[in-house]
Amino acid sequence: MSPLPPSPNLCQNDTSKTDANGRFFRHPEPEKPRTRIWPVFLSFKGCPGRCVFCAQPVQSGTRPQPLEATLDALERDLAAAVRDGRGPYELAFYGGVFTALPEPWPARFLAAAARFRQAGVISRVRCSTRPDACSPPLLAQLADQGLSLVEIGVQTFDDAVLAASGRGHDAAASRRAARQIIEAGLGLGVQLLPGLPGHEPATLARDVAETCALAPEIVRLHPCLVVDGTPLAALYRAGGFSPWPLETTLDALAAAVLPLWQAGIRVARLGLAPEPGLEAAVLAGPRHPALGARVRARALLALIAAEVRALGCAPAGLAAPRRFAGELFGHAGELLQAYADLGLPRAGVRFCDREDFHLRVQAV
C-alpha cells in the first residue's frame, strides 16, 4: 500500500469539527442491523449462465437442487425455528436470478415467507437478481407479495468490462433497474465485482461514484477470483487474464468503502464468504482470510489521514473509540508505520469509552 492514502472526499454531512483542543470526528460507517440473514441458495436457477467468472455451487457451498426441494427444506427449517423460538431473520434468496424464476416460483417462495412473517420468524425478504430481469410490472407484483429489497448484480458500470465478462447486459440496464426498483417501493442493493477482465482500480472508483449516486441501501464488494471450472479459469491458464494482486485489491477496496460509508450506504460484504471447497477451487486472485478486516483498517487510516490534514498542524496524539482497538493498526500491525508517518506512533494513540475520535493538538 502507499505510505499515506489519498485524502477522501469528505461528504457534505460530515460532522468533524476543530476547536482549541484539536479535531473531533466520527467513523462514518452506518450502523449494522441486528437482524440475522437466513440465506436460501437458488444456484443458477433463472440464470442464463453466460458469466465467465461464476461458479455458484462452489461459491455458495450448495449444490443445485429442484426448486420444490428448496421450498420444502425452507418451510421445514423455518417451522423448526418457530418451534424453537428463534428469529427474527431476514430471508435472502441468493445464487440465482429470483426475478427470472419460472412461474409460479417467485410467488410460492414469497407466500411461504409471508406465512412465517406472520409467525414472527421472518422480518424482511430480499433477493438477488440481474439488472436485465427487473421489469416494473414484475417488481410491483413482487413488492405486493412481500418482497422488501432487491440486490442487482451490477458488477461494474463499464460496458467494455461487462462485455468481456459475458454479462449479456450493459451499464444502462443497471441504471434503469436501480431506478425501477426504487420506484416500486423496494430497497436497493448493488453488487460490484472489482478485478474483472479489463477492470482497473480507477474503474472501481468510477463505479463507486455511480453507486453512491443511485443511493442503494447496501453494497457488496466481491473481488474477482479465478475459480476452477469457469471460462475465466481457462482464460487464466491460457495467459489471457491476470487477477488483481492482493495489495492492489486492499487499497482499491479501502478507497471504495469510505465514500460509500460517507454516503450512508452500508457495505454488507467484502469478499466471498468462506465455504468448504472454495479455497481448493480458487486458482488465483486476491484471497485472504482477513480481507474484510484489512480493508476496513485501511479505510480508517485514510479517514484519519484526511482529518490530520484538515487539522492543519502536527497532531499531539489520537484518542479513539475502544471498539476500534483491534482494527486501527491493521492486520498484524501492518499500518503502524503509516500512522507513525502521520505523527501518530503507537505511544501517541489511546483508546477510551467514547464514540468520537479526537486528534489532540499541543497545549499552548
WOPE-V662767 format. One record per run of one state. SS is the DSSP state (@ for helix, = for strand, . for the rest). FROM is the first residue (numbers start at 0). LEN is the number of residues. If there is no record, write none. Layout:
ss=SS from=FROM len=LEN
ss=SS from=FROM len=LEN
This chain:
ss=. from=0 len=16
ss== from=16 len=3
ss=. from=19 len=2
ss== from=21 len=5
ss=. from=26 len=9
ss== from=35 len=6
ss=. from=41 len=14
ss=@ from=55 len=5
ss=. from=60 len=6
ss=@ from=66 len=18
ss=. from=84 len=4
ss== from=88 len=6
ss=. from=94 len=3
ss=@ from=97 len=3
ss=. from=100 len=4
ss=@ from=104 len=14
ss=. from=118 len=3
ss== from=121 len=8
ss=. from=129 len=1
ss=@ from=130 len=3
ss=. from=133 len=2
ss=@ from=135 len=9
ss=. from=144 len=4
ss== from=148 len=7
ss=. from=155 len=3
ss=@ from=158 len=6
ss=. from=164 len=6
ss=@ from=170 len=13
ss=. from=183 len=3
ss== from=186 len=6
ss=. from=192 len=8
ss=@ from=200 len=14
ss=. from=214 len=3
ss== from=217 len=4
ss=. from=221 len=3
ss== from=224 len=3
ss=. from=227 len=3
ss=@ from=230 len=7
ss=. from=237 len=8
ss=@ from=245 len=17
ss=. from=262 len=3
ss== from=265 len=5
ss=. from=270 len=7
ss=@ from=277 len=4
ss== from=281 len=4
ss=. from=285 len=5
ss=@ from=290 len=21
ss=. from=311 len=5
ss== from=316 len=5
ss=@ from=321 len=3
ss=. from=324 len=6
ss=@ from=330 len=3
ss=. from=333 len=2
ss=@ from=335 len=6
ss=. from=341 len=4
ss=@ from=345 len=3
ss== from=348 len=4
ss=. from=352 len=3
ss== from=355 len=5
ss=. from=360 len=4
